[in-house]
Amino acid sequence: MNGLTGMEKFSHLEDKIYLTIEFAKKLREEKEKIEREAVSLRRDAASLMAENTRLEEKVEKLLSERDAIQLKVEAMLDAMTTIDAEVAEAVGRQQHA
């Protein structure tokens, strides 16, 4: 670079400035793209969190319903066991009579 004239040095500096400007533009565009993606990801995350909350509430409701049904089934089985014992006793009495 020692053998360059003043105009060549100026031209070289001008090229570096334009390259730096282009690089800065590219970085700005990439930054804006990343910011848009971040906004989109935040929106998606909020939507997924809301869906997760909704599903958790639904699971809780279903578990509660399952527990209620289980209690009813157990009560019906207990009633059937009592009826079976009464029927067996009644049949036994009829056979002995």
N, C-alpha and C positions, 0 to 999 in steps of 0.2 A: 504494500500500500504506500510505501515511501515514494515510488515512482509516479504516483497519480498527481494530476494537475488539480488546481483548485476547483474547477468545474466538475471534474470526475469525482472528487471527494464530496462535493455538494450533491451530485446526482446519486452517489452511493448512500449518503445520509437521507436523501429524499426517498429512496427506495425502502430504506429501513423504517422510516416514519410511516409510509403507506402500508407496509407489511404489519407494523404494530397496530395501525388503525384497523386493518382487516381482522387481525387477531382479536382486538378488543370487541369488534362487532360480533365476531363469532362467539366469543365468551358471553356477551350480553344475550345473544339469541339462545345459547345453551342454558343460561341462567333462567331466562323467561320460560323456556320449555320445562325445566326442572320444577320451577315454581308452579306451573300449571299442573304438572303431574302430581306434585305434593298436595295441591288443593283437591284434585280428583281422588287421591288416595285417602285424604282426610275424610272426604265425603263418603267414600266407600266404607271406611272404617266405622264412621258414625252409623251408617246404615246397617252394617253387620252387627254392631253392638246392640242396636235397637232390635234387630231380628233375634239375636242371642237372648236378650231379655224376654222377648215375647215367647220364645221357645222354652225358656226356663220356667216361665209362668205356666205354660201349657203342660209341661212335664209335672210340675207341682200339682196342678189340677187333676191330671190323669192319675197320679199316684194317690191322691186323696180319694178319688172315685174308686180306684182299685181297692183301697183299704176298706171303704164302705161296703163294696160288693163282697169282699172277703168275709167281713163280719156277718153280712146277711146269709151268705152261703153256709158259714159255720153254724149260724142259728138254725137254718133249715135242716142241716145234717143232724144237729142235736135233736130237733123235733122229730125227724124221721127215726132216729135211734129210739126215742121214747115211744113212738107209735109202734115200731117193730117189737119192742119189748112187751107192750100192751097186747098186741095182736098175738104174739107167741103165748102169752099167759092166757088169753081168752081161748085160744085153740087148745091149749093144754087142759083147760077146765072142761071144754066140750068133750074131749076125748075121755076124760075120767068120769064123765057123767053118764 
